[in-house]
Amino acid sequence: MDPHKIIIRPVISEKSYNLIEVEDQYTFEVDRRANKNQIKAAVEEAFDVRVQRVNTVNVKSKPKRQGLSSGRTSSWKKAVVKLAEGERIELFEGV
């Protein structure tokens, strides 16, 4: 499978940037059907790095309201990728 179909987008948050600085862990939104082996292969191919570990979380939807209309956010899958020692992803650098 194409790595750009597995990795949807990087997660930009204060917590994800703290993980990058402290533990060299990068957070991505990934395809809900992808397993850890596919995510590892996609990150290694897309960013030319060595992946040590992949943790995944299915993020549940939350109720939201705007005025009288109410609904829910989409549920999605999050992957936290731990890189090998000395590896960096330049996409996250300098932001």
Backbone as XML, in Angstrom:
<?xml version="1.0"?>
<chain id="A" units="angstrom">
  <residue number="1" name="MET">
    <atom name="N" x="0.841" y="-1.175" z="0.000"/>
    <atom name="CA" x="0.000" y="0.000" z="0.000"/>
    <atom name="C" x="0.893" y="1.249" z="0.000"/>
  </residue>
  <residue number="2" name="ASP">
    <atom name="N" x="0.440" y="2.298" z="-0.648"/>
    <atom name="CA" x="1.180" y="3.551" z="-0.736"/>
    <atom name="C" x="1.320" y="4.184" z="0.654"/>
  </residue>
  <residue number="3" name="PRO">
    <atom name="N" x="2.527" y="4.606" z="1.056"/>
    <atom name="CA" x="2.688" y="5.186" z="2.396"/>
    <atom name="C" x="1.886" y="6.464" z="2.604"/>
  </residue>
  <residue number="4" name="HIS">
    <atom name="N" x="1.605" y="7.186" z="1.526"/>
    <atom name="CA" x="0.837" y="8.419" z="1.661"/>
    <atom name="C" x="-0.656" y="8.159" z="1.817"/>
  </residue>
  <residue number="5" name="LYS">
    <atom name="N" x="-1.092" y="6.945" z="1.591"/>
    <atom name="CA" x="-2.484" y="6.578" z="1.873"/>
    <atom name="C" x="-2.624" y="6.080" z="3.317"/>
  </residue>
  <residue number="6" name="ILE">
    <atom name="N" x="-1.535" y="5.595" z="3.894"/>
    <atom name="CA" x="-1.558" y="5.127" z="5.278"/>
    <atom name="C" x="-1.396" y="6.310" z="6.237"/>
  </residue>
  <residue number="7" name="ILE">
    <atom name="N" x="-0.404" y="7.172" z="5.982"/>
    <atom name="CA" x="-0.169" y="8.344" z="6.821"/>
    <atom name="C" x="-1.022" y="9.474" z="6.276"/>
  </residue>
  <residue number="8" name="ILE">
    <atom name="N" x="-2.032" y="9.899" z="7.034"/>
    <atom name="CA" x="-2.942" y="10.943" z="6.575"/>
    <atom name="C" x="-2.352" y="12.320" z="6.828"/>
  </residue>
  <residue number="9" name="ARG">
    <atom name="N" x="-1.930" y="12.578" z="8.079"/>
    <atom name="CA" x="-1.335" y="13.882" z="8.405"/>
    <atom name="C" x="-0.608" y="13.779" z="9.732"/>
  </residue>
  <residue number="10" name="PRO">
    <atom name="N" x="0.363" y="14.679" z="9.971"/>
    <atom name="CA" x="0.970" y="14.725" z="11.303"/>
    <atom name="C" x="0.020" y="15.405" z="12.284"/>
  </residue>
  <residue number="11" name="VAL">
    <atom name="N" x="0.087" y="15.024" z="13.534"/>
    <atom name="CA" x="-0.732" y="15.652" z="14.575"/>
    <atom name="C" x="0.078" y="16.791" z="15.167"/>
  </residue>
  <residue number="12" name="ILE">
    <atom name="N" x="-0.453" y="18.007" z="15.055"/>
    <atom name="CA" x="0.221" y="19.201" z="15.545"/>
    <atom name="C" x="-0.455" y="19.622" z="16.847"/>
  </residue>
  <residue number="13" name="SER">
    <atom name="N" x="0.221" y="19.388" z="17.961"/>
    <atom name="CA" x="-0.311" y="19.793" z="19.262"/>
    <atom name="C" x="0.861" y="20.012" z="20.215"/>
  </residue>
  <residue number="14" name="GLU">
    <atom name="N" x="0.564" y="20.632" z="21.328"/>
    <atom name="CA" x="1.599" y="20.878" z="22.328"/>
    <atom name="C" x="2.148" y="19.561" z="22.868"/>
  </residue>
  <residue number="15" name="LYS">
    <atom name="N" x="1.275" y="18.609" z="23.092"/>
    <atom name="CA" x="1.703" y="17.317" z="23.617"/>
    <atom name="C" x="2.578" y="16.564" z="22.601"/>
  </residue>
  <residue number="16" name="SER">
    <atom name="N" x="2.208" y="16.613" z="21.319"/>
    <atom name="CA" x="2.993" y="15.896" z="20.318"/>
    <atom name="C" x="4.379" y="16.521" z="20.152"/>
  </residue>
  <residue number="17" name="TYR">
    <atom name="N" x="4.487" y="17.847" z="20.240"/>
    <atom name="CA" x="5.797" y="18.485" z="20.142"/>
    <atom name="C" x="6.642" y="18.211" z="21.380"/>
  </residue>
  <residue number="18" name="ASN">
    <atom name="N" x="6.017" y="18.064" z="22.541"/>
    <atom name="CA" x="6.750" y="17.690" z="23.740"/>
    <atom name="C" x="7.318" y="16.276" z="23.600"/>
  </residue>
  <residue number="19" name="LEU">
    <atom name="N" x="6.557" y="15.373" z="22.995"/>
    <atom name="CA" x="7.059" y="14.011" z="22.760"/>
    <atom name="C" x="8.247" y="14.011" z="21.808"/>
  </residue>
  <residue number="20" name="ILE">
    <atom name="N" x="8.234" y="14.906" z="20.821"/>
    <atom name="CA" x="9.356" y="14.982" z="19.878"/>
    <atom name="C" x="10.612" y="15.427" z="20.605"/>
  </residue>
  <residue number="21" name="GLU">
    <atom name="N" x="10.510" y="16.474" z="21.406"/>
    <atom name="CA" x="11.681" y="17.019" z="22.088"/>
    <atom name="C" x="12.240" y="16.073" z="23.137"/>
  </residue>
  <residue number="22" name="VAL">
    <atom name="N" x="11.375" y="15.449" z="23.903"/>
    <atom name="CA" x="11.824" y="14.653" z="25.043"/>
    <atom name="C" x="12.157" y="13.217" z="24.653"/>
  </residue>
  <residue number="23" name="GLU">
    <atom name="N" x="11.311" y="12.581" z="23.855"/>
    <atom name="CA" x="11.448" y="11.141" z="23.636"/>
    <atom name="C" x="11.620" y="10.711" z="22.181"/>
  </residue>
  <residue number="24" name="ASP">
    <atom name="N" x="11.784" y="11.636" z="21.245"/>
    <atom name="CA" x="11.910" y="11.313" z="19.807"/>
    <atom name="C" x="10.742" y="10.466" z="19.311"/>
  </residue>
  <residue number="25" name="GLN">
    <atom name="N" x="9.523" y="10.845" z="19.727"/>
    <atom name="CA" x="8.320" y="10.158" z="19.277"/>
    <atom name="C" x="7.488" y="11.123" z="18.445"/>
  </residue>
  <residue number="26" name="TYR">
    <atom name="N" x="7.050" y="10.663" z="17.283"/>
    <atom name="CA" x="6.279" y="11.483" z="16.349"/>
    <atom name="C" x="4.861" y="10.941" z="16.251"/>
  </residue>
  <residue number="27" name="THR">
    <atom name="N" x="3.880" y="11.849" z="16.153"/>
    <atom name="CA" x="2.477" y="11.472" z="16.166"/>
    <atom name="C" x="1.851" y="11.743" z="14.809"/>
  </residue>
  <residue number="28" name="PHE">
    <atom name="N" x="1.099" y="10.769" z="14.282"/>
    <atom name="CA" x="0.449" y="10.883" z="12.986"/>
    <atom name="C" x="-0.995" y="10.416" z="13.078"/>
  </residue>
  <residue number="29" name="GLU">
    <atom name="N" x="-1.855" y="11.011" z="12.247"/>
    <atom name="CA" x="-3.175" y="10.439" z="12.008"/>
    <atom name="C" x="-2.990" y="9.450" z="10.868"/>
  </residue>
  <residue number="30" name="VAL">
    <atom name="N" x="-3.473" y="8.233" z="11.058"/>
    <atom name="CA" x="-3.268" y="7.178" z="10.064"/>
    <atom name="C" x="-4.602" y="6.572" z="9.651"/>
  </residue>
  <residue number="31" name="ASP">
    <atom name="N" x="-4.564" y="5.798" z="8.571"/>
    <atom name="CA" x="-5.754" y="5.102" z="8.088"/>
    <atom name="C" x="-6.240" y="4.137" z="9.163"/>
  </residue>
  <residue number="32" name="ARG">
    <atom name="N" x="-7.542" y="4.087" z="9.361"/>
    <atom name="CA" x="-8.109" y="3.257" z="10.434"/>
    <atom name="C" x="-7.876" y="1.767" z="10.214"/>
  </residue>
  <residue number="33" name="ARG">
    <atom name="N" x="-7.669" y="1.344" z="8.965"/>
    <atom name="CA" x="-7.485" y="-0.083" z="8.675"/>
    <atom name="C" x="-6.018" y="-0.515" z="8.756"/>
  </residue>
  <residue number="34" name="ALA">
    <atom name="N" x="-5.091" y="0.430" z="8.918"/>
    <atom name="CA" x="-3.662" y="0.107" z="8.916"/>
    <atom name="C" x="-3.250" y="-0.526" z="10.246"/>
  </residue>
  <residue number="35" name="ASN">
    <atom name="N" x="-2.384" y="-1.535" z="10.153"/>
    <atom name="CA" x="-1.860" y="-2.144" z="11.372"/>
    <atom name="C" x="-0.462" y="-1.582" z="11.658"/>
  </residue>
  <residue number="36" name="LYS">
    <atom name="N" x="0.137" y="-1.997" z="12.770"/>
    <atom name="CA" x="1.408" y="-1.427" z="13.200"/>
    <atom name="C" x="2.532" y="-1.702" z="12.205"/>
  </residue>
  <residue number="37" name="ASN">
    <atom name="N" x="2.549" y="-2.881" z="11.602"/>
    <atom name="CA" x="3.594" y="-3.204" z="10.631"/>
    <atom name="C" x="3.482" y="-2.333" z="9.394"/>
  </residue>
  <residue number="38" name="GLN">
    <atom name="N" x="2.265" y="-2.084" z="8.919"/>
    <atom name="CA" x="2.074" y="-1.223" z="7.755"/>
    <atom name="C" x="2.458" y="0.221" z="8.074"/>
  </residue>
  <residue number="39" name="ILE">
    <atom name="N" x="2.126" y="0.697" z="9.283"/>
    <atom name="CA" x="2.473" y="2.054" z="9.681"/>
    <atom name="C" x="3.992" y="2.202" z="9.762"/>
  </residue>
  <residue number="40" name="LYS">
    <atom name="N" x="4.662" y="1.214" z="10.340"/>
    <atom name="CA" x="6.125" y="1.243" z="10.445"/>
    <atom name="C" x="6.767" y="1.303" z="9.062"/>
  </residue>
  <residue number="41" name="ALA">
    <atom name="N" x="6.304" y="0.471" z="8.146"/>
    <atom name="CA" x="6.862" y="0.457" z="6.792"/>
    <atom name="C" x="6.586" y="1.779" z="6.075"/>
  </residue>
  <residue number="42" name="ALA">
    <atom name="N" x="5.408" y="2.354" z="6.267"/>
    <atom name="CA" x="5.052" y="3.608" z="5.603"/>
    <atom name="C" x="5.911" y="4.765" z="6.093"/>
  </residue>
  <residue number="43" name="VAL">
    <atom name="N" x="6.144" y="4.856" z="7.410"/>
    <atom name="CA" x="6.972" y="5.933" z="7.957"/>
    <atom name="C" x="8.421" y="5.769" z="7.513"/>
  </residue>
  <residue number="44" name="GLU">
    <atom name="N" x="8.927" y="4.547" z="7.522"/>
    <atom name="CA" x="10.304" y="4.314" z="7.083"/>
    <atom name="C" x="10.487" y="4.674" z="5.617"/>
  </residue>
  <residue number="45" name="GLU">
    <atom name="N" x="9.512" y="4.357" z="4.781"/>
    <atom name="CA" x="9.617" y="4.652" z="3.356"/>
    <atom name="C" x="9.413" y="6.140" z="3.064"/>
  </residue>
  <residue number="46" name="ALA">
    <atom name="N" x="8.459" y="6.765" z="3.717"/>
    <atom name="CA" x="8.133" y="8.155" z="3.419"/>
    <atom name="C" x="9.200" y="9.124" z="3.920"/>
  </residue>
  <residue number="47" name="PHE">
    <atom name="N" x="9.789" y="8.855" z="5.092"/>
    <atom name="CA" x="10.711" y="9.812" z="5.701"/>
    <atom name="C" x="12.153" y="9.319" z="5.755"/>
  </residue>
  <residue number="48" name="ASP">
    <atom name="N" x="12.444" y="8.123" z="5.270"/>
    <atom name="CA" x="13.785" y="7.551" z="5.226"/>
    <atom name="C" x="14.428" y="7.533" z="6.618"/>
  </residue>
  <residue number="49" name="VAL">
    <atom name="N" x="13.717" y="6.945" z="7.570"/>
    <atom name="CA" x="14.200" y="6.803" z="8.945"/>
    <atom name="C" x="13.994" y="5.360" z="9.387"/>
  </residue>
  <residue number="50" name="ARG">
    <atom name="N" x="14.617" y="5.006" z="10.523"/>
    <atom name="CA" x="14.415" y="3.680" z="11.105"/>
    <atom name="C" x="13.461" y="3.808" z="12.280"/>
  </residue>
  <residue number="51" name="VAL">
    <atom name="N" x="12.405" y="3.000" z="12.281"/>
    <atom name="CA" x="11.390" y="3.041" z="13.336"/>
    <atom name="C" x="11.675" y="1.939" z="14.335"/>
  </residue>
  <residue number="52" name="GLN">
    <atom name="N" x="11.671" y="2.307" z="15.598"/>
    <atom name="CA" x="11.912" y="1.332" z="16.664"/>
    <atom name="C" x="10.613" y="0.723" z="17.170"/>
  </residue>
  <residue number="53" name="ARG">
    <atom name="N" x="9.561" y="1.561" z="17.328"/>
    <atom name="CA" x="8.318" y="1.077" z="17.920"/>
    <atom name="C" x="7.145" y="1.910" z="17.411"/>
  </residue>
  <residue number="54" name="VAL">
    <atom name="N" x="5.953" y="1.286" z="17.336"/>
    <atom name="CA" x="4.727" y="1.979" z="16.941"/>
    <atom name="C" x="3.642" y="1.654" z="17.958"/>
  </residue>
  <residue number="55" name="ASN">
    <atom name="N" x="3.013" y="2.705" z="18.499"/>
    <atom name="CA" x="1.856" y="2.543" z="19.373"/>
    <atom name="C" x="0.662" y="3.177" z="18.669"/>
  </residue>
  <residue number="56" name="THR">
    <atom name="N" x="-0.501" y="2.528" z="18.730"/>
    <atom name="CA" x="-1.690" y="3.057" z="18.064"/>
    <atom name="C" x="-2.819" y="3.245" z="19.069"/>
  </residue>
  <residue number="57" name="VAL">
    <atom name="N" x="-3.683" y="4.228" z="18.765"/>
    <atom name="CA" x="-4.841" y="4.527" z="19.600"/>
    <atom name="C" x="-6.001" y="4.848" z="18.678"/>
  </residue>
  <residue number="58" name="ASN">
    <atom name="N" x="-7.166" y="4.240" z="18.925"/>
    <atom name="CA" x="-8.375" y="4.631" z="18.223"/>
    <atom name="C" x="-9.020" y="5.750" z="19.028"/>
  </residue>
  <residue number="59" name="VAL">
    <atom name="N" x="-9.028" y="6.963" z="18.448"/>
    <atom name="CA" x="-9.568" y="8.132" z="19.129"/>
    <atom name="C" x="-11.063" y="8.179" z="18.866"/>
  </residue>
  <residue number="60" name="LYS">
    <atom name="N" x="-11.853" y="8.176" z="19.933"/>
    <atom name="CA" x="-13.312" y="8.161" z="19.786"/>
    <atom name="C" x="-13.840" y="9.549" z="19.460"/>
  </residue>
  <residue number="61" name="SER">
    <atom name="N" x="-15.012" y="9.598" z="18.870"/>
    <atom name="CA" x="-15.630" y="10.878" z="18.531"/>
    <atom name="C" x="-16.158" y="11.557" z="19.784"/>
  </residue>
  <residue number="62" name="LYS">
    <atom name="N" x="-16.268" y="12.886" z="19.709"/>
    <atom name="CA" x="-16.764" y="13.670" z="20.837"/>
    <atom name="C" x="-18.026" y="14.406" z="20.410"/>
  </residue>
  <residue number="63" name="PRO">
    <atom name="N" x="-18.964" y="14.591" z="21.323"/>
    <atom name="CA" x="-20.149" y="15.388" z="20.966"/>
    <atom name="C" x="-19.785" y="16.866" z="20.864"/>
  </residue>
  <residue number="64" name="LYS">
    <atom name="N" x="-20.309" y="17.535" z="19.834"/>
    <atom name="CA" x="-20.079" y="18.959" z="19.631"/>
    <atom name="C" x="-21.408" y="19.632" z="19.350"/>
  </residue>
  <residue number="65" name="ARG">
    <atom name="N" x="-21.481" y="20.921" z="19.674"/>
    <atom name="CA" x="-22.702" y="21.680" z="19.451"/>
    <atom name="C" x="-22.359" y="23.059" z="18.942"/>
  </residue>
  <residue number="66" name="GLN">
    <atom name="N" x="-23.155" y="23.537" z="17.992"/>
    <atom name="CA" x="-23.029" y="24.905" z="17.517"/>
    <atom name="C" x="-24.440" y="25.450" z="17.369"/>
  </residue>
  <residue number="67" name="GLY">
    <atom name="N" x="-24.824" y="26.291" z="18.290"/>
    <atom name="CA" x="-26.186" y="26.794" z="18.284"/>
    <atom name="C" x="-27.156" y="25.680" z="18.622"/>
  </residue>
  <residue number="68" name="LEU">
    <atom name="N" x="-28.191" y="25.544" z="17.813"/>
    <atom name="CA" x="-29.183" y="24.500" z="18.052"/>
    <atom name="C" x="-28.797" y="23.158" z="17.454"/>
  </residue>
  <residue number="69" name="SER">
    <atom name="N" x="-27.891" y="23.174" z="16.478"/>
    <atom name="CA" x="-27.517" y="21.906" z="15.844"/>
    <atom name="C" x="-26.430" y="21.218" z="16.658"/>
  </residue>
  <residue number="70" name="SER">
    <atom name="N" x="-26.562" y="19.918" z="16.787"/>
    <atom name="CA" x="-25.567" y="19.139" z="17.519"/>
    <atom name="C" x="-25.119" y="17.976" z="16.646"/>
  </residue>
  <residue number="71" name="GLY">
    <atom name="N" x="-23.931" y="17.500" z="16.917"/>
    <atom name="CA" x="-23.387" y="16.388" z="16.155"/>
    <atom name="C" x="-22.191" y="15.814" z="16.878"/>
  </residue>
  <residue number="72" name="ARG">
    <atom name="N" x="-21.371" y="15.100" z="16.149"/>
    <atom name="CA" x="-20.182" y="14.479" z="16.721"/>
    <atom name="C" x="-19.004" y="14.710" z="15.793"/>
  </residue>
  <residue number="73" name="THR">
    <atom name="N" x="-17.796" y="14.761" z="16.380"/>
    <atom name="CA" x="-16.593" y="14.806" z="15.568"/>
    <atom name="C" x="-16.344" y="13.401" z="15.010"/>
  </residue>
  <residue number="74" name="SER">
    <atom name="N" x="-15.476" y="13.304" z="14.045"/>
    <atom name="CA" x="-15.143" y="12.008" z="13.462"/>
    <atom name="C" x="-14.213" y="11.242" z="14.392"/>
  </residue>
  <residue number="75" name="SER">
    <atom name="N" x="-14.353" y="9.935" z="14.413"/>
    <atom name="CA" x="-13.378" y="9.120" z="15.127"/>
    <atom name="C" x="-12.226" y="8.850" z="14.162"/>
  </residue>
  <residue number="76" name="TRP">
    <atom name="N" x="-11.012" y="8.657" z="14.710"/>
    <atom name="CA" x="-9.830" y="8.481" z="13.878"/>
    <atom name="C" x="-8.789" y="7.655" z="14.607"/>
  </residue>
  <residue number="77" name="LYS">
    <atom name="N" x="-7.749" y="7.262" z="13.891"/>
    <atom name="CA" x="-6.701" y="6.432" z="14.473"/>
    <atom name="C" x="-5.414" y="7.245" z="14.554"/>
  </residue>
  <residue number="78" name="LYS">
    <atom name="N" x="-4.779" y="7.190" z="15.723"/>
    <atom name="CA" x="-3.543" y="7.921" z="15.963"/>
    <atom name="C" x="-2.410" y="6.922" z="16.154"/>
  </residue>
  <residue number="79" name="ALA">
    <atom name="N" x="-1.249" y="7.223" z="15.558"/>
    <atom name="CA" x="-0.066" y="6.386" z="15.731"/>
    <atom name="C" x="1.055" y="7.234" z="16.314"/>
  </residue>
  <residue number="80" name="VAL">
    <atom name="N" x="1.670" y="6.749" z="17.392"/>
    <atom name="CA" x="2.840" y="7.393" z="17.980"/>
    <atom name="C" x="4.036" y="6.522" z="17.621"/>
  </residue>
  <residue number="81" name="VAL">
    <atom name="N" x="4.968" y="7.109" z="16.860"/>
    <atom name="CA" x="6.089" y="6.362" z="16.292"/>
    <atom name="C" x="7.370" y="6.755" z="17.013"/>
  </residue>
  <residue number="82" name="LYS">
    <atom name="N" x="8.066" y="5.775" z="17.588"/>
    <atom name="CA" x="9.359" y="5.991" z="18.249"/>
    <atom name="C" x="10.447" y="5.663" z="17.247"/>
  </residue>
  <residue number="83" name="LEU">
    <atom name="N" x="11.327" y="6.637" z="17.001"/>
    <atom name="CA" x="12.409" y="6.433" z="16.042"/>
    <atom name="C" x="13.649" y="5.876" z="16.734"/>
  </residue>
  <residue number="84" name="ALA">
    <atom name="N" x="14.532" y="5.285" z="15.937"/>
    <atom name="CA" x="15.790" y="4.767" z="16.464"/>
    <atom name="C" x="16.658" y="5.933" z="16.915"/>
  </residue>
  <residue number="85" name="GLU">
    <atom name="N" x="17.638" y="5.642" z="17.719"/>
    <atom name="CA" x="18.529" y="6.660" z="18.290"/>
    <atom name="C" x="19.207" y="7.471" z="17.177"/>
  </residue>
  <residue number="86" name="GLY">
    <atom name="N" x="19.139" y="8.788" z="17.300"/>
    <atom name="CA" x="19.793" y="9.674" z="16.334"/>
    <atom name="C" x="18.972" y="10.002" z="15.096"/>
  </residue>
  <residue number="87" name="GLU">
    <atom name="N" x="17.806" y="9.411" z="14.929"/>
    <atom name="CA" x="16.965" y="9.667" z="13.753"/>
    <atom name="C" x="16.056" y="10.863" z="14.012"/>
  </residue>
  <residue number="88" name="ARG">
    <atom name="N" x="15.789" y="11.667" z="12.980"/>
    <atom name="CA" x="14.903" y="12.825" z="13.069"/>
    <atom name="C" x="14.058" y="12.888" z="11.796"/>
  </residue>
  <residue number="89" name="ILE">
    <atom name="N" x="12.865" y="13.486" z="11.905"/>
    <atom name="CA" x="12.027" y="13.778" z="10.739"/>
    <atom name="C" x="12.031" y="15.272" z="10.553"/>
  </residue>
  <residue number="90" name="GLU">
    <atom name="N" x="12.529" y="15.737" z="9.400"/>
    <atom name="CA" x="12.683" y="17.175" z="9.194"/>
    <atom name="C" x="11.371" y="17.906" z="9.005"/>
  </residue>
  <residue number="91" name="LEU">
    <atom name="N" x="10.298" y="17.209" z="8.704"/>
    <atom name="CA" x="8.992" y="17.840" z="8.546"/>
    <atom name="C" x="8.586" y="18.584" z="9.815"/>
  </residue>
  <residue number="92" name="PHE">
    <atom name="N" x="8.986" y="18.061" z="10.971"/>
    <atom name="CA" x="8.593" y="18.629" z="12.260"/>
    <atom name="C" x="9.575" y="19.686" z="12.770"/>
  </residue>
  <residue number="93" name="GLU">
    <atom name="N" x="10.742" y="19.806" z="12.149"/>
    <atom name="CA" x="11.769" y="20.701" z="12.645"/>
    <atom name="C" x="11.443" y="22.150" z="12.321"/>
  </residue>
  <residue number="94" name="GLY">
    <atom name="N" x="11.673" y="23.034" z="13.262"/>
    <atom name="CA" x="11.543" y="24.465" z="13.031"/>
    <atom name="C" x="10.130" y="25.003" z="13.031"/>
  </residue>
  <residue number="95" name="VAL">
    <atom name="N" x="9.129" y="24.191" z="13.435"/>
    <atom name="CA" x="7.753" y="24.691" z="13.463"/>
    <atom name="C" x="7.428" y="25.217" z="14.827"/>
  </residue>
</chain>
